[in-house]
Amino acid sequence: MNIFFDVDQTLVHISHETNVLRPRAKEVMQRLKEAGHRVYVWSASGLAHVERVVHLHGLSEWVDGMFDKDPRVAPRPDFIIDDDWYLVEKYGGYCVSQYREPDPEDRELETALLRLTELGAFDLGA
């Protein structure tokens, strides 16, 4: 599957003081890659923003591509992880709560894996 992660308030919390990766993001991406999925990151804030976030947080190893959020993107998303219900309804996927402040106890991305398991696209034992 082509799995697309949104950036702002999904993968990271960014403010004037901080740029914090959501807990378990690296581990979730790694597990998806190990299960044979393709991982992409996109943002309505543009490609340059996506590239900065991916490189700053050391996600490049697990990311197959980076994009501006465009409905004509190729490859097409099979499953998105986003904080925007409208886009999750449009593309299919999992809507996470907005990551508005650093929270080491946050497990939203792991919950997205549970949704993929329910769809038969991921095995939690993998």
ZADO-1210 file (C-alpha; in nm, 4 decimals, padded with zeros to 6 digits):
<atoms>
<atom x="00.0000" y="00.0000" z="00.0000" code="MET" pos="1"/>
<atom x="00.0968" y="00.3631" z="-00.0517" code="ASN" pos="2"/>
<atom x="00.0718" y="00.5182" z="00.2944" code="ILE" pos="3"/>
<atom x="00.0854" y="00.8975" z="00.3187" code="PHE" pos="4"/>
<atom x="00.1615" y="01.0884" z="00.6382" code="PHE" pos="5"/>
<atom x="00.0619" y="01.4521" z="00.6782" code="ASP" pos="6"/>
<atom x="00.3229" y="01.6784" z="00.8407" code="VAL" pos="7"/>
<atom x="00.1794" y="01.9592" z="01.0547" code="ASP" pos="8"/>
<atom x="-00.0065" y="01.8452" z="01.3662" code="GLN" pos="9"/>
<atom x="00.0133" y="01.4847" z="01.2429" code="THR" pos="10"/>
<atom x="00.3850" y="01.3992" z="01.2373" code="LEU" pos="11"/>
<atom x="00.5154" y="01.7088" z="01.4141" code="VAL" pos="12"/>
<atom x="00.4279" y="01.9940" z="01.6445" code="HIS" pos="13"/>
<atom x="00.5986" y="02.3121" z="01.5287" code="ILE" pos="14"/>
<atom x="00.5932" y="02.6454" z="01.7105" code="SER" pos="15"/>
<atom x="00.8313" y="02.9392" z="01.7457" code="HIS" pos="16"/>
<atom x="01.0055" y="02.7554" z="02.0285" code="GLU" pos="17"/>
<atom x="01.0054" y="02.3948" z="01.9111" code="THR" pos="18"/>
<atom x="00.9837" y="02.1398" z="01.6304" code="ASN" pos="19"/>
<atom x="00.8907" y="01.8068" z="01.7900" code="VAL" pos="20"/>
<atom x="00.8323" y="01.4741" z="01.6186" code="LEU" pos="21"/>
<atom x="00.5251" y="01.2841" z="01.7353" code="ARG" pos="22"/>
<atom x="00.6188" y="00.9854" z="01.9527" code="PRO" pos="23"/>
<atom x="00.6727" y="00.6529" z="01.7761" code="ARG" pos="24"/>
<atom x="00.6802" y="00.8097" z="01.4266" code="ALA" pos="25"/>
<atom x="01.0113" y="00.6478" z="01.3321" code="LYS" pos="26"/>
<atom x="00.9084" y="00.3104" z="01.4694" code="GLU" pos="27"/>
<atom x="00.5721" y="00.3169" z="01.2905" code="VAL" pos="28"/>
<atom x="00.7346" y="00.4100" z="00.9585" code="MET" pos="29"/>
<atom x="00.9969" y="00.1399" z="01.0037" code="GLN" pos="30"/>
<atom x="00.7326" y="-00.1222" z="01.0755" code="ARG" pos="31"/>
<atom x="00.5324" y="-00.0194" z="00.7699" code="LEU" pos="32"/>
<atom x="00.8403" y="-00.0450" z="00.5488" code="LYS" pos="33"/>
<atom x="00.9310" y="-00.3847" z="00.6939" code="GLU" pos="34"/>
<atom x="00.5769" y="-00.5024" z="00.6131" code="ALA" pos="35"/>
<atom x="00.6314" y="-00.4074" z="00.2474" code="GLY" pos="36"/>
<atom x="00.4388" y="-00.0802" z="00.2309" code="HIS" pos="37"/>
<atom x="00.5592" y="00.2394" z="00.0663" code="ARG" pos="38"/>
<atom x="00.5741" y="00.5423" z="00.2962" code="VAL" pos="39"/>
<atom x="00.5243" y="00.8969" z="00.1737" code="TYR" pos="40"/>
<atom x="00.5081" y="01.2329" z="00.3481" code="VAL" pos="41"/>
<atom x="00.3119" y="01.5299" z="00.2161" code="TRP" pos="42"/>
<atom x="00.1928" y="01.8711" z="00.3296" code="SER" pos="43"/>
<atom x="-00.0225" y="02.1593" z="00.2154" code="ALA" pos="44"/>
<atom x="00.2700" y="02.3766" z="00.3329" code="SER" pos="45"/>
<atom x="00.4712" y="02.2598" z="00.0318" code="GLY" pos="46"/>
<atom x="00.7487" y="02.0246" z="-00.0671" code="LEU" pos="47"/>
<atom x="01.0309" y="02.2329" z="00.0844" code="ALA" pos="48"/>
<atom x="00.8573" y="02.2158" z="00.4233" code="HIS" pos="49"/>
<atom x="00.8158" y="01.8384" z="00.3950" code="VAL" pos="50"/>
<atom x="01.1832" y="01.7958" z="00.3048" code="GLU" pos="51"/>
<atom x="01.2957" y="02.0072" z="00.6031" code="ARG" pos="52"/>
<atom x="01.0838" y="01.8074" z="00.8487" code="VAL" pos="53"/>
<atom x="01.1851" y="01.4675" z="00.7090" code="VAL" pos="54"/>
<atom x="01.5562" y="01.5526" z="00.7150" code="HIS" pos="55"/>
<atom x="01.5486" y="01.7340" z="01.0502" code="LEU" pos="56"/>
<atom x="01.3883" y="01.4364" z="01.2225" code="HIS" pos="57"/>
<atom x="01.5915" y="01.1663" z="01.0468" code="GLY" pos="58"/>
<atom x="01.2993" y="01.0024" z="00.8679" code="LEU" pos="59"/>
<atom x="01.4613" y="00.9723" z="00.5238" code="SER" pos="60"/>
<atom x="01.5527" y="00.6080" z="00.5742" code="GLU" pos="61"/>
<atom x="01.1844" y="00.5094" z="00.5792" code="TRP" pos="62"/>
<atom x="01.0366" y="00.7608" z="00.3345" code="VAL" pos="63"/>
<atom x="00.9880" y="00.6635" z="-00.0300" code="ASP" pos="64"/>
<atom x="00.8815" y="01.0082" z="-00.1452" code="GLY" pos="65"/>
<atom x="00.7859" y="01.3586" z="-00.0384" code="MET" pos="66"/>
<atom x="00.5180" y="01.5762" z="-00.1942" code="PHE" pos="67"/>
<atom x="00.3158" y="01.8927" z="-00.1795" code="ASP" pos="68"/>
<atom x="-00.0397" y="01.7894" z="-00.0879" code="LYS" pos="69"/>
<atom x="-00.1963" y="01.7778" z="-00.4329" code="ASP" pos="70"/>
<atom x="-00.5014" y="01.5717" z="-00.5358" code="PRO" pos="71"/>
<atom x="-00.3177" y="01.4697" z="-00.8550" code="ARG" pos="72"/>
<atom x="-00.0238" y="01.3193" z="-00.6653" code="VAL" pos="73"/>
<atom x="00.1273" y="01.0021" z="-00.8068" code="ALA" pos="74"/>
<atom x="00.1426" y="00.7446" z="-00.6745" code="PRO" pos="75"/>
<atom x="-00.2094" y="00.7730" z="-00.5385" code="ARG" pos="76"/>
<atom x="-00.2564" y="00.7299" z="-00.1631" code="PRO" pos="77"/>
<atom x="-00.4143" y="00.4026" z="-00.0543" code="ASP" pos="78"/>
<atom x="-00.4230" y="00.5071" z="00.3119" code="PHE" pos="79"/>
<atom x="-00.3489" y="00.8433" z="00.4690" code="ILE" pos="80"/>
<atom x="-00.2663" y="00.9368" z="00.8259" code="ILE" pos="81"/>
<atom x="-00.3819" y="01.2933" z="00.8784" code="ASP" pos="82"/>
<atom x="-00.5442" y="01.5251" z="01.1317" code="ASP" pos="83"/>
<atom x="-00.8007" y="01.6426" z="00.8722" code="ASP" pos="84"/>
<atom x="-01.1246" y="01.4378" z="00.8684" code="TRP" pos="85"/>
<atom x="-01.2179" y="01.5654" z="00.5239" code="TYR" pos="86"/>
<atom x="-00.9017" y="01.4272" z="00.3658" code="LEU" pos="87"/>
<atom x="-00.9276" y="01.0982" z="00.5535" code="VAL" pos="88"/>
<atom x="-01.2820" y="01.0588" z="00.4210" code="GLU" pos="89"/>
<atom x="-01.1685" y="01.1508" z="00.0687" code="LYS" pos="90"/>
<atom x="-00.8668" y="00.9173" z="00.0471" code="TYR" pos="91"/>
<atom x="-00.9339" y="00.6618" z="00.3198" code="GLY" pos="92"/>
<atom x="-00.7131" y="00.6198" z="00.6197" code="GLY" pos="93"/>
<atom x="-00.6943" y="00.7169" z="00.9832" code="TYR" pos="94"/>
<atom x="-00.7625" y="01.0565" z="01.1402" code="CYS" pos="95"/>
<atom x="-00.5263" y="01.1305" z="01.4291" code="VAL" pos="96"/>
<atom x="-00.5887" y="01.3909" z="01.6944" code="SER" pos="97"/>
<atom x="-00.3968" y="01.7109" z="01.6304" code="GLN" pos="98"/>
<atom x="-00.0495" y="01.7036" z="01.7822" code="TYR" pos="99"/>
<atom x="-00.0589" y="02.0539" z="01.9336" code="ARG" pos="100"/>
<atom x="00.2027" y="02.0171" z="02.2061" code="GLU" pos="101"/>
<atom x="00.4801" y="01.7719" z="02.2930" code="PRO" pos="102"/>
<atom x="00.3301" y="01.4654" z="02.4603" code="ASP" pos="103"/>
<atom x="00.5615" y="01.1686" z="02.5204" code="PRO" pos="104"/>
<atom x="00.2552" y="00.9536" z="02.6044" code="GLU" pos="105"/>
<atom x="00.0899" y="01.0071" z="02.2626" code="ASP" pos="106"/>
<atom x="00.0163" y="00.6773" z="02.0793" code="ARG" pos="107"/>
<atom x="-00.1943" y="00.8005" z="01.7867" code="GLU" pos="108"/>
<atom x="00.0389" y="00.6632" z="01.5191" code="LEU" pos="109"/>
<atom x="00.0308" y="00.3187" z="01.6771" code="GLU" pos="110"/>
<atom x="-00.3486" y="00.3374" z="01.6632" code="THR" pos="111"/>
<atom x="-00.3198" y="00.3961" z="01.2878" code="ALA" pos="112"/>
<atom x="-00.1403" y="00.0599" z="01.2671" code="LEU" pos="113"/>
<atom x="-00.4368" y="-00.0997" z="01.4429" code="LEU" pos="114"/>
<atom x="-00.6649" y="00.0438" z="01.1736" code="ARG" pos="115"/>
<atom x="-00.4426" y="-00.1043" z="00.9022" code="LEU" pos="116"/>
<atom x="-00.4609" y="-00.4374" z="01.0840" code="THR" pos="117"/>
<atom x="-00.8421" y="-00.4201" z="01.0822" code="GLU" pos="118"/>
<atom x="-00.8245" y="-00.3672" z="00.7051" code="LEU" pos="119"/>
<atom x="-00.5982" y="-00.6709" z="00.6665" code="GLY" pos="120"/>
<atom x="-00.3076" y="-00.4560" z="00.5431" code="ALA" pos="121"/>
<atom x="-00.0798" y="-00.4960" z="00.8417" code="PHE" pos="122"/>
<atom x="00.0051" y="-00.7674" z="01.0922" code="ASP" pos="123"/>
<atom x="00.0842" y="-00.6352" z="01.4377" code="LEU" pos="124"/>
<atom x="00.2940" y="-00.9448" z="01.4983" code="GLY" pos="125"/>
<atom x="00.5251" y="-00.8493" z="01.2107" code="ALA" pos="126"/>
</atoms>
